[in-house]
Amino acid sequence: MDTVKLLGVLLICASLMFICEAQLTFTPAWGKRSPGAMGINPLGSSFGQQDACKTPVDSLLVIYRMIQAEAQKIVDCSQK
């Protein structure tokens, strides 16, 4: 009986290996220790880490106006 269970487990593992496929790709810009994460551009020029995370002001204004418009719709509906 133990042989049958072992054979069943091996068969399931083998079938999963045929069904599943994975790929890992490690690039130079991957991980905390990459040059880009430390504020150093791989091309030689440096940049501040905060500059990489800045959101353009225009995008923020568009989002702000959309929120204002939705809030106004809610106020208008609640007054009816």
GIZI-V430748 format. One record per residue. N is the residue number from 1. PHI is phi in whole degrees, -180 to 180 (NA if undefined). PSI is psi in radians with two decimals (none if undefined). Layout:
n-><N;N>
phi-><PHI;PHI>
psi-><PSI;PSI>
//
This chain:
n-><1;2;3;4;5;6;7;8;9;10;11;12;13;14;15;16;17;18;19;20;21;22;23;24;25;26;27;28;29;30;31;32;33;34;35;36;37;38;39;40;41;42;43;44;45;46;47;48;49;50;51;52;53;54;55;56;57;58;59;60;61;62;63;64;65;66;67;68;69;70;71;72;73;74;75;76;77;78;79;80>
phi-><NA;-66;-66;-67;-65;-63;-65;-65;-64;-63;-66;-66;-62;-65;-68;-66;-66;-76;-79;-86;-143;-137;-140;-114;-125;-105;-107;-62;-94;-105;94;-69;-91;-72;-59;-67;-75;-94;86;-115;-78;-58;-84;114;-84;-105;-146;-76;-68;-70;-63;-71;-104;-71;-98;-59;-63;-61;-65;-65;-66;-63;-63;-61;-67;-66;-65;-62;-64;-66;-64;-65;-63;-66;-63;-63;-71;-74;-81;-80>
psi-><-0.66;-0.59;-0.65;-0.72;-0.75;-0.74;-0.67;-0.76;-0.75;-0.67;-0.72;-0.77;-0.73;-0.72;-0.64;-0.61;-0.59;-0.56;-0.75;2.52;2.36;2.69;2.26;2.24;2.07;2.12;2.90;-0.43;0.45;2.37;3.00;-0.53;0.17;2.71;-0.60;-0.55;-0.37;0.13;0.25;2.16;2.33;-0.35;-0.05;-0.52;2.62;2.73;2.69;2.56;-0.50;-0.56;-0.56;-0.39;0.07;2.40;2.31;2.48;-0.63;-0.71;-0.71;-0.67;-0.68;-0.78;-0.73;-0.77;-0.64;-0.71;-0.71;-0.73;-0.75;-0.68;-0.68;-0.67;-0.70;-0.75;-0.76;-0.71;-0.59;-0.39;-0.29;none>
//
